[in-house]
Amino acid sequence: IIFEKSHSKALLVRSDMRNFYEVLRSKLNWSGGSNA
């Protein structure tokens, strides 16, 4: 994953029900189990 600074801003993740890491795991299909 490469992050670069941009002149414009973007809202990447916003959720009132889940935190950032839960959304990230969901988007990247990470199970969070011992085999992950």
Backbone as numpy.savetxt, mean C-alpha at the origin, in Angstrom:
# Nx Ny Nz CAx CAy CAz Cx Cy Cz
10.41 -1.78 -6.33 9.55 -0.61 -6.33 10.45 0.62 -6.33
10.16 1.55 -7.22 10.93 2.78 -7.31 10.01 3.96 -7.03
10.43 4.82 -6.11 9.67 6.02 -5.79 10.48 7.22 -6.26
9.83 8.12 -6.98 10.49 9.34 -7.44 9.63 10.54 -7.07
10.27 11.64 -6.77 9.56 12.86 -6.41 8.92 13.46 -7.66
7.71 13.94 -7.50 6.98 14.52 -8.61 6.55 15.94 -8.25
6.27 16.74 -9.26 5.78 18.10 -9.01 4.33 18.09 -8.55
3.59 17.07 -8.92 2.20 16.97 -8.51 2.07 15.97 -7.37
0.98 16.10 -6.62 0.74 15.20 -5.49 -0.34 14.19 -5.87
-0.26 13.02 -5.29 -1.25 11.98 -5.54 -1.62 11.32 -4.23
-2.89 11.03 -4.07 -3.36 10.30 -2.90 -3.33 8.82 -3.27
-2.40 8.09 -2.68 -2.21 6.70 -3.07 -3.16 5.75 -2.35
-3.32 5.96 -1.07 -4.16 5.06 -0.28 -4.98 5.88 0.69
-6.27 5.65 0.70 -7.12 6.30 1.69 -8.23 5.34 2.05
-8.31 5.02 3.31 -9.34 4.10 3.77 -9.62 4.38 5.24
-10.89 4.52 5.55 -11.29 4.72 6.94 -11.36 3.40 7.69
-11.46 2.30 6.96 -11.65 0.99 7.59 -10.33 0.24 7.77
-9.37 0.47 6.90 -8.12 -0.30 6.94 -6.93 0.65 6.97
-5.86 0.22 7.61 -4.67 1.06 7.63 -3.83 0.82 6.38
-2.77 1.59 6.23 -1.95 1.55 5.03 -1.39 0.16 4.75
-0.91 -0.51 5.79 -0.27 -1.82 5.60 -1.28 -2.88 5.19
-2.51 -2.79 5.68 -3.55 -3.74 5.26 -3.88 -3.55 3.79
-3.96 -2.30 3.35 -4.24 -2.01 1.94 -3.07 -2.49 1.08
-1.84 -2.23 1.54 -0.66 -2.66 0.79 -0.61 -4.17 0.64
-0.88 -4.90 1.72 -0.91 -6.37 1.65 -1.97 -6.83 0.66
-3.12 -6.17 0.68 -4.21 -6.56 -0.22 -3.82 -6.32 -1.69
-3.24 -5.15 -1.97 -2.87 -4.80 -3.35 -1.75 -5.70 -3.88
-0.81 -6.08 -3.00 0.33 -6.88 -3.44 0.12 -8.37 -3.22
-1.09 -8.75 -2.79 -1.44 -10.15 -2.53 -0.52 -10.81 -1.51
-0.16 -10.06 -0.46 0.63 -10.61 0.64 -0.31 -11.22 1.66
-0.09 -12.48 1.99 -0.97 -13.14 2.95 -0.63 -12.75 4.38
0.63 -12.42 4.64 1.04 -12.10 5.99 1.30 -13.33 6.83
1.22 -14.51 6.22 1.46 -15.75 6.94 2.93 -16.07 7.04
3.25 -17.21 7.62 4.65 -17.59 7.82 5.36 -17.91 6.51
4.62 -18.20 5.46 5.22 -18.51 4.16 5.34 -17.29 3.26
4.95 -16.14 3.76 4.96 -14.93 2.93 6.36 -14.38 2.77
